[in-house]
Amino acid sequence: MIVNRKKLNWVERLYLPAIIGGLAITWKHFQRSLLGKGVITMQYPEEKWDAHLPEWYRGAPTLVKDEHGREKCVSCQLCEFICPPRAITIEPMEIPEGDPWRKVEKAPRAFDIDMARCIYCGLCEEVCPEQAIFLRKDYSITGLNRNEMIHHKEKLYELGGVMTGLVFKWNEKK
């Protein structure tokens, strides 16, 4: 397929109308910034978006405990299997005999999320049958090396805290 291009006249070949149009836009923005109109720059990290985040914002995944301080995670490994970048790794363990929560059968010995690989898709939160994993409203996750970006079970529970009762987590806007 051949695309025929139209021939430019001498005014179009000079590019002056395009240059003048670009300078006009630049001049208009310069005037607006001098008058203080339309300033949209946020001075991060002094100012943060926390107050402006919508309730359906998907941030970093974390583990939560129930109101009695028990782990909600039963090591079903559904979140590990559904994670597209394979950022979640779970090592299950048997709950010892005599424990009142033996009926659950499993608990996580190790639960790691590699935040450098996580794409914040929210599939782990949606698939969790026990509502043990939630996405918190955090967008500023940093580390100096790859090992600092791996959140282990203890850190995930520290960040997640306690979630009481059942929560309707399947928000249609997520």
C-alpha positions in Angstrom: 0.0 0.0 0.0 1.4 3.4 -1.0 0.5 6.5 1.0 0.7 9.6 -1.1 1.8 12.6 0.9 0.6 16.0 -0.1 3.2 18.6 -1.2 3.8 21.3 1.3 3.6 24.9 0.2 6.4 27.4 1.0 4.7 28.6 4.3 4.3 25.1 5.6 7.9 24.2 4.7 9.1 27.2 6.9 7.4 25.7 10.0 6.8 29.2 11.2 3.1 28.8 12.0 3.9 25.8 14.1 6.8 27.5 15.9 4.7 30.6 16.6 1.8 28.4 17.9 4.2 26.6 20.3 5.6 29.9 21.6 2.1 31.2 22.1 1.2 28.3 24.3 4.5 28.6 26.2 3.8 32.4 26.8 0.3 31.6 28.0 1.6 29.1 30.6 4.3 31.5 31.6 1.7 34.2 32.3 -0.5 31.8 34.3 2.4 30.7 36.5 3.3 34.3 37.2 -0.2 35.1 38.3 -0.5 31.9 40.4 -3.4 30.5 38.4 -3.6 26.8 37.6 -0.7 25.7 39.7 -0.9 21.9 39.9 2.6 21.0 41.2 2.7 19.1 44.5 5.8 19.5 46.7 6.5 15.8 47.4 7.3 14.5 50.0 6.2 17.5 52.1 2.7 17.3 50.5 1.2 13.9 49.8 -1.8 12.6 47.9 -3.1 10.7 50.9 -6.2 12.9 51.4 -7.0 12.8 47.7 -6.8 9.1 47.1 -10.1 7.5 46.1 -11.5 4.6 48.3 -10.9 2.1 45.5 -7.2 3.0 45.2 -5.0 -0.2 44.9 -1.8 0.2 46.8 0.6 -2.3 48.4 -0.7 -5.7 49.6 -0.5 -6.6 53.2 -1.7 -9.2 55.7 -4.2 -8.5 58.4 -5.1 -10.3 61.7 -8.6 -10.7 63.1 -9.9 -8.8 66.2 -8.4 -11.4 68.5 -4.9 -11.1 67.1 -4.9 -14.4 65.2 -3.7 -14.9 61.7 -6.5 -15.0 59.1 -4.3 -16.6 56.5 -4.8 -20.4 56.1 -2.1 -20.9 53.5 -4.5 -21.9 50.8 -1.9 -20.4 48.4 -4.5 -19.0 46.0 -2.9 -15.6 46.1 0.4 -17.2 45.2 -1.1 -19.1 42.3 -3.0 -16.1 40.8 -0.2 -13.5 41.2 0.8 -12.6 37.5 4.4 -11.6 38.3 4.9 -14.4 40.9 5.7 -11.8 43.6 4.1 -13.9 46.4 5.7 -17.0 48.0 4.1 -18.9 50.8 5.5 -21.8 52.8 2.7 -23.6 54.6 3.0 -25.5 57.9 0.7 -27.8 59.8 -0.9 -26.4 63.0 0.3 -28.5 66.0 -2.0 -31.0 67.7 -3.9 -29.6 70.7 -4.2 -26.1 69.2 -7.9 -24.9 69.3 -7.5 -23.7 65.7 -6.3 -27.1 64.4 -9.5 -27.4 62.2 -7.9 -24.8 59.9 -5.2 -27.4 59.1 -2.6 -24.9 57.8 -0.9 -21.7 58.6 1.9 -19.8 56.8 5.4 -20.5 58.1 6.7 -17.9 55.7 4.7 -15.4 53.6 6.8 -13.1 51.4 5.8 -10.5 48.9 8.4 -9.0 46.6 7.3 -5.4 46.2 9.8 -4.8 43.4 7.8 -7.4 41.3 4.3 -6.6 42.6 2.1 -4.8 40.0 -0.6 -3.9 42.5 -3.3 -5.6 40.4 -5.4 -6.6 43.4 -6.0 -10.2 42.3 -4.5 -11.5 45.6 -7.1 -9.5 47.6 -9.9 -10.7 45.4 -9.1 -14.4 45.5 -8.4 -14.6 49.3 -11.3 -16.7 50.8 -10.4 -15.6 54.4 -10.0 -11.9 53.7 -6.5 -12.1 55.0 -4.8 -9.9 52.4 -5.7 -6.3 51.7 -4.3 -3.5 49.6 -3.5 -0.5 51.7 -3.3 3.0 50.4 0.4 3.3 50.1 2.2 4.4 47.0 5.6 5.2 48.4 7.5 1.9 48.8 11.2 2.3 48.6 14.3 0.4 49.4 18.0 0.7 48.9 18.4 -2.9 47.5 16.3 -5.8 46.4 16.3 -7.5 49.8 14.7 -4.4 51.4 11.8 -4.7 48.8 10.9 -8.2 50.0 8.3 -7.9 52.8 8.3 -10.9 55.1 5.3 -12.1 57.2 6.2 -10.1 60.2 6.5 -6.8 58.3 3.2 -7.6 56.4 1.3 -8.1 59.6 2.9 -4.9 61.1 1.8 -2.9 58.1 -1.6 -4.5 57.9 -2.7 -4.4 61.5 -6.1 -5.7 62.6 -9.2 -5.9 60.4 -12.4 -6.5 62.3 -15.5 -8.2 60.9 -16.3 -9.0 57.3 -15.5 -6.4 54.8 -17.1 -6.0 51.4 -13.8 -6.0 49.4 -15.2 -6.6 45.9 -15.6 -3.0 45.0 -16.8 -2.6 41.4 -14.4 0.3 40.7 -11.2 -1.7 41.6 
